[in-house]
Amino acid sequence: MGLEAIFFYLFSAAAIVSGIFVIIARNPVHAVLFLILAFFSAAGLFVLLGAEFLAMLLVIVYVGAVAVLFLFVVMMLDIDVATMRAGFIKHLPVALLVAIAMVLEIWLVVGPGNFGLEQFAAPAARAADYNNTAELGSILYTVYMYPFEIAAVILLVAIIAAIGLTMRKHPETKYQNPSLQVRVRKGSDRVRLVKMEAED
């Protein structure tokens, strides 16, 4: 067994075990930490496949942004673990049925009948100066240019919709208008001079 196979089994076992602990961990913070370990293990598998750009993207986007965001949100929220786990036993039979169905579906899709060196030849070894980022960009902006642009438009629409949903004005909420604040005149708008007769 070569060194690459050893690392493959190591990263695969770490990804599977950490994914299981994400589900069964009682503490939400521990679940997020196991999720980060699963992301790192998947990044290691990408490196073994020669996709260094995807590995770096997985670490930067998911570990550096999404997982850290999950961790801060979980730590800031006061989650009642006992209440959250109250209905666990009640829904356990249905959850087991769904889990078994998902495992069977995964086995039918990625089982040995559809994947393996018998169906697909091993990829050819690349030279040391091979740049998979350039190859990925070349394919993305030539072969898959239109799907890429459609996905970009969909993401732009989603961002605008999210901003529109969060920027709703409520009549009971007081808002500041900077343009009116800048045009305020000291004498007539903010200061009122009152003349009173002197009294003894």
C-alpha positions in Angstrom: 0.0 0.0 0.0 1.5 3.3 -1.1 1.6 6.5 0.8 -1.2 8.1 -1.2 -3.5 5.2 -0.4 -2.7 5.5 3.3 -3.6 9.2 3.3 -6.7 8.5 1.3 -8.0 6.0 3.9 -7.0 8.4 6.7 -8.8 11.4 5.3 -11.8 9.2 4.3 -12.1 7.8 7.8 -11.7 11.2 9.4 -14.5 12.6 7.1 -16.9 9.8 7.9 -16.3 9.8 11.6 -16.5 13.6 11.9 -19.7 13.6 9.8 -21.2 11.0 12.2 -20.2 13.1 15.2 -21.8 16.2 13.7 -25.1 14.4 13.9 -24.7 12.7 17.3 -22.9 15.4 19.2 -24.9 16.7 22.2 -23.2 20.1 22.3 -23.8 22.3 19.2 -20.3 23.8 19.5 -18.8 20.4 19.3 -20.9 19.6 16.3 -19.6 22.7 14.5 -16.0 21.7 15.3 -16.6 18.2 13.9 -18.0 19.9 10.8 -14.8 21.9 10.4 -12.8 18.6 10.7 -15.0 17.1 8.0 -14.3 20.1 5.7 -10.5 19.7 6.3 -10.7 16.0 5.6 -12.6 16.7 2.3 -10.0 19.3 1.4 -7.3 16.6 2.0 -9.1 14.3 -0.4 -9.2 17.0 -3.0 -5.4 17.5 -2.7 -4.9 13.8 -3.2 -7.0 14.0 -6.4 -4.8 16.8 -7.7 -7.4 19.5 -7.3 -5.5 21.9 -5.1 -7.7 24.9 -6.1 -10.9 23.2 -4.9 -9.1 22.2 -1.7 -8.1 25.8 -1.0 -11.5 27.0 -2.0 -13.1 24.5 0.5 -10.9 25.6 3.3 -11.3 29.4 2.6 -15.0 29.5 2.0 -16.4 26.7 4.2 -13.9 26.6 7.0 -13.0 30.2 7.0 -16.4 31.7 6.5 -19.4 29.3 6.8 -18.2 27.1 9.7 -16.8 30.1 11.7 -20.2 31.8 11.2 -22.0 28.8 12.4 -19.7 28.6 15.4 -20.3 32.2 16.4 -24.0 32.0 15.9 -24.2 28.8 18.0 -22.1 30.3 20.7 -24.1 33.6 20.8 -27.5 31.9 20.9 -28.7 30.5 24.2 -29.7 27.1 23.0 -31.6 24.9 25.4 -30.1 21.5 24.6 -32.6 19.6 26.8 -35.6 21.1 24.9 -34.0 20.5 21.6 -33.4 16.8 22.4 -36.9 16.3 24.0 -38.4 14.8 20.8 -35.4 12.8 19.8 -36.7 9.4 20.9 -40.2 10.1 19.6 -38.9 10.8 16.0 -36.1 8.1 16.1 -38.0 5.4 14.1 -38.8 7.8 11.2 -35.2 9.1 11.3 -33.8 5.6 11.1 -36.0 4.8 8.1 -34.9 8.0 6.3 -31.3 7.3 7.1 -31.5 3.7 5.7 -33.2 5.1 2.6 -30.4 7.6 2.1 -27.7 5.0 2.6 -29.3 2.8 0.0 -29.6 5.6 -2.5 -25.9 6.6 -1.9 -24.9 2.9 -2.4 -26.9 2.6 -5.6 -25.3 5.8 -7.0 -21.7 5.5 -5.8 -21.5 1.8 -5.3 -18.8 -0.4 -6.9 -21.1 -1.1 -9.8 -20.9 2.5 -11.0 -17.5 3.5 -9.9 -14.1 1.9 -9.8 -11.0 1.3 -12.0 -13.0 -1.3 -13.9 -15.4 1.3 -15.2 -13.1 4.3 -15.3 -9.4 4.3 -16.0 -7.0 5.9 -13.6 -6.3 9.5 -14.5 -3.0 10.2 -16.2 -0.2 11.6 -14.1 0.4 15.4 -14.7 3.6 17.2 -14.9 5.0 19.2 -12.0 4.2 22.5 -13.7 0.5 21.6 -14.4 -1.9 24.2 -13.3 -5.4 22.9 -12.6 -6.7 26.3 -11.7 -6.0 27.5 -15.3 -7.6 24.4 -16.7 -10.7 24.8 -14.5 -11.0 28.5 -15.5 -10.6 27.6 -19.2 -13.3 24.9 -19.1 -15.6 27.1 -16.9 -15.4 30.1 -19.2 -15.6 28.2 -22.5 -17.6 25.0 -22.2 -19.8 26.0 -19.3 -19.9 29.7 -19.9 -23.7 30.0 -20.2 -24.5 27.9 -17.1 -21.9 29.9 -15.2 -23.5 33.2 -16.2 -27.0 31.9 -15.5 -25.8 30.9 -12.0 -24.3 34.3 -11.5 -27.6 36.0 -12.4 -29.6 33.7 -10.1 -27.2 34.5 -7.2 -27.5 38.3 -8.0 -31.3 38.0 -7.9 -31.1 36.1 -4.6 -28.9 38.8 -3.1 -31.3 41.6 -4.2 -34.2 39.6 -2.8 -32.5 39.1 0.5 -31.7 42.8 0.8 -35.3 43.7 -0.2 -36.8 41.3 2.4 -34.6 42.8 5.2 -35.1 46.4 4.2 -38.8 46.6 4.8 -39.9 49.8 6.5 -42.1 49.5 9.5 -44.2 52.5 10.5 -43.4 52.1 14.2 -39.7 52.2 13.6 -37.9 55.6 13.5 -35.4 56.1 10.7 -32.8 58.7 10.2 -32.6 60.8 7.1 -29.0 62.0 6.6 -30.0 64.4 3.8 -32.5 66.2 6.1 -29.9 66.3 8.9 -27.4 67.9 6.7 -29.8 70.6 5.5 -30.8 71.6 9.1 -30.4 75.4 9.8 -29.2 76.4 13.1 -31.4 79.4 13.6 -34.8 78.3 12.5 -34.8 74.5 12.7 -33.0 73.7 15.9 -32.7 76.8 18.1 -35.7 78.8 19.1 -35.1 82.3 20.5 -37.6 83.4 23.1 -37.7 87.1 24.2 -39.1 87.8 27.6 -39.6 91.0 29.5 -37.4 91.5 32.5 -39.0 91.1 35.8 -38.0 92.5 39.2 
